[in-house]
């Protein structure tokens, strides 16, 4: 079996804090950003700008 090599860049999902929907996917460089990523983005389910936090992509 081939093993996966861990790279510095990983794919993450951004989840809305209010409605808990995963709305966006983006890349994160683990060398530059050590903590969890948080951004204010538009949530189509809430229909307003809310805080989105980093979660894992399945």
Rosetta blueprint (number, residue, H / E / L):
1 X L
2 X L
3 X L
4 X L
5 X L
6 X L
7 X L
8 X L
9 X E
10 X E
11 X E
12 X E
13 X E
14 X E
15 X E
16 X E
17 X L
18 X L
19 X L
20 X L
21 X L
22 X E
23 X E
24 X E
25 X E
26 X E
27 X E
28 X E
29 X E
30 X L
31 X L
32 X L
33 X L
34 X L
35 X L
36 X L
37 X L
38 X E
39 X E
40 X E
41 X E
42 X E
43 X E
44 X L
45 X L
46 X L
47 X L
48 X E
49 X E
50 X E
51 X E
52 X E
53 X E
54 X E
55 X E
56 X L
57 X L
58 X L
